[in-house]
Amino acid sequence: MVDIREVKALEVLDSRGKPTIKAYMKLVGDNFLYSVCVPSGASTGINEAMEIRDGDQKRFGGNGCLKVVESINTFFKEKLENKDFLNQSEFDNYLLELDGTKNKTKFGGNCLLALSLVFAKAHAGNLKIPLFEYFSLLANTVPKLPTLTINLFSGGKHAGGQAPIQDILLVPQVDSIQAALEMTYNIYYKAASNLKESHNMRLLRADEGGLSPDCNIADELFDHAKQAILDCGYVLGQDIFLAVDVAASHFHENGQYNYHGKNISSIDLIEKLAQWQKKYSIISIEDGLEEEDWDHWPELVKRLNGCCEIMGDDLLCTNPTLIKKAQASLAATALLLKVNQVGTLSEALESFKLAKNKDWRVTVSARSGETEDSWLADLAYGLGADYIKIGSITQSERLSKYNRLLEIEAGIY
């Protein structure tokens, strides 16, 4: 039984300087103050749990979170303090009952997730177990370190939109987090050096720390990635693979895809993705088509199944209903799991289980607006996720999670 003594919240800033929520909780018989910060996305799907923002243009351009802070410090304080819960599921279900809406439109997914996660951290602390062990117990999984997928180049909404695709990622094929980070460091800074020489440009970074060169053609970015890998003495397709987040919803207009100023069909885009996969040893394609292009996602899977993972992000929004739909129509083979897309930890775990029950690969993912909180690393390890997608190897909000994985790998927790 978990008996809550105190609940409160504070508006803090994320990695983009925009407000987000930090929630705090104390339990009866435990004097420790537990806290957790929640992330926020820039590339958001239409089916994601709603974030509540203040809308006051005089504060943070309308992005303030004081309404959520007030909800936690008044309404949820009254509802949660001096109340006990049997487990995480009972707590999350209570939150969902209090909100009572489909997409968390009453209190906001950012509100419910902050409470859901801080309860998890407090319960784990009360049980005197590491947070990853708590996640593992909830999901009935065997913890294991995930393979890293690390941003090298970024475009789309994560950068200046100079290239339509959102991210090109490195996927090192090594047996440790430390070795993967060493390999990525070499490639990242070699790519930066090459760009300085070829484009006479300084190192520019996108929201998640990826390099953001002035290359408006996606193929050029892939070529730069391949060259940096070769220059470092690695073999593409053996020592390291590439992954791509296409984020196709963001260049989809009127039933077609505006790719480099030219309208192309879904079938044309699928063929383009197939060419990239073969030429650049791509191991995973995320959001290769627009999130409502359900008629063509099965075609994408049919075309590339067996060559690489076809992963749904905006398509699925970590939503159990959408995952079931995709599984029934054979529209994807992998899930990008973002807890704040669905709103509570229990719902995210349901999505995880649905994916694994169909032998889908699961990537636990950060968001573009992150904080220095490292709970995501514990989640990926505790679930035994196949991959983790944090961002690049720069910026403290990314490094906190990589460094937590290094601690776990070293047995320091």
Rosetta blueprint (number, residue, H / E / L):
1 M L
2 V E
3 D E
4 I E
5 R E
6 E E
7 V E
8 K E
9 A E
10 L E
11 E E
12 V E
13 L E
14 D L
15 S L
16 R L
17 G L
18 K L
19 P E
20 T E
21 I E
22 K E
23 A E
24 Y E
25 M E
26 K E
27 L E
28 V L
29 G L
30 D E
31 N E
32 F E
33 L E
34 Y E
35 S E
36 V E
37 C E
38 V L
39 P L
40 S E
41 G L
42 A L
43 S L
44 T L
45 G L
46 I L
47 N L
48 E L
49 A L
50 M L
51 E L
52 I L
53 R L
54 D L
55 G L
56 D L
57 Q L
58 K L
59 R L
60 F H
61 G H
62 G H
63 N L
64 G L
65 C L
66 L H
67 K H
68 V H
69 V H
70 E H
71 S H
72 I H
73 N H
74 T H
75 F H
76 F H
77 K H
78 E H
79 K H
80 L H
81 E L
82 N L
83 K L
84 D E
85 F E
86 L L
87 N L
88 Q H
89 S H
90 E H
91 F H
92 D H
93 N H
94 Y H
95 L H
96 L H
97 E H
98 L H
99 D H
100 G L
101 T L
102 K L
103 N L
104 K L
105 T L
106 K L
107 F L
108 G L
109 G H
110 N H
111 C H
112 L H
113 L H
114 A H
115 L H
116 S H
117 L H
118 V H
119 F H
120 A H
121 K H
122 A H
123 H H
124 A H
125 G H
126 N H
127 L H
128 K L
129 I L
130 P L
131 L H
132 F H
133 E H
134 Y H
135 F H
136 S H
137 L H
138 L H
139 A H
140 N L
141 T L
142 V L
143 P L
144 K L
145 L L
146 P L
147 T E
148 L E
149 T E
150 I E
151 N E
152 L E
153 F E
154 S E
155 G L
156 G H
157 K H
158 H H
159 A L
160 G L
161 G L
162 Q L
163 A L
164 P L
165 I L
166 Q L
167 D E
168 I E
169 L E
170 L E
171 V E
172 P E
173 Q L
174 V L
175 D L
176 S L
177 I H
178 Q H
179 A H
180 A H
181 L H
182 E H
183 M H
184 T H
185 Y H
186 N H
187 I H
188 Y H
189 Y H
190 K H
191 A H
192 A H
193 S H
194 N H
195 L H
196 K H
197 E H
198 S H
199 H H
200 N L
201 M L
202 R L
203 L L
204 L L
205 R E
206 A L
207 D L
208 E L
209 G L
210 G L
211 L E
212 S L
213 P L
214 D L
215 C L
216 N L
217 I L
218 A H
219 D H
220 E H
221 L H
222 F H
223 D H
224 H H
225 A H
226 K H
227 Q H
228 A H
229 I H
230 L H
231 D H
232 C L
233 G L
234 Y L
235 V L
236 L E
237 G L
238 Q L
239 D L
240 I E
241 F E
242 L E
243 A E
244 V E
245 D E
246 V L
247 A L
248 A H
249 S H
250 H H
251 F H
252 H E
253 E E
254 N L
255 G L
256 Q E
257 Y E
258 N E
259 Y E
260 H L
261 G L
262 K E
263 N E
264 I E
265 S L
266 S H
267 I H
268 D H
269 L H
270 I H
271 E H
272 K H
273 L H
274 A H
275 Q H
276 W H
277 Q H
278 K H
279 K H
280 Y H
281 S L
282 I E
283 I E
284 S E
285 I E
286 E E
287 D L
288 G L
289 L L
290 E L
291 E L
292 E L
293 D L
294 W L
295 D L
296 H L
297 W H
298 P H
299 E H
300 L H
301 V H
302 K H
303 R H
304 L H
305 N L
306 G L
307 C L
308 C L
309 E E
310 I E
311 M E
312 G E
313 D L
314 D L
315 L L
316 L L
317 C L
318 T L
319 N L
320 P H
321 T H
322 L H
323 I H
324 K H
325 K H
326 A H
327 Q H
328 A H
329 S H
330 L L
331 A L
332 A L
333 T L
334 A E
335 L E
336 L E
337 L E
338 K L
339 V H
340 N H
341 Q H
342 V H
343 G L
344 T L
345 L H
346 S H
347 E H
348 A H
349 L H
350 E H
351 S H
352 F H
353 K H
354 L H
355 A H
356 K H
357 N H
358 K L
359 D L
360 W L
361 R E
362 V E
363 T E
364 V E
365 S E
366 A L
367 R L
368 S L
369 G E
370 E L
371 T L
372 E L
373 D L
374 S L
375 W H
376 L H
377 A H
378 D H
379 L H
380 A H
381 Y H
382 G H
383 L H
384 G L
385 A L
386 D L
387 Y E
388 I E
389 K E
390 I E
391 G E
392 S L
393 I L
394 T L
395 Q L
396 S H
397 E H
398 R H
399 L H
400 S H
401 K H
402 Y H
403 N H
404 R H
405 L H
406 L H
407 E H
408 I H
409 E H
410 A L
411 G L
412 I L
413 Y L
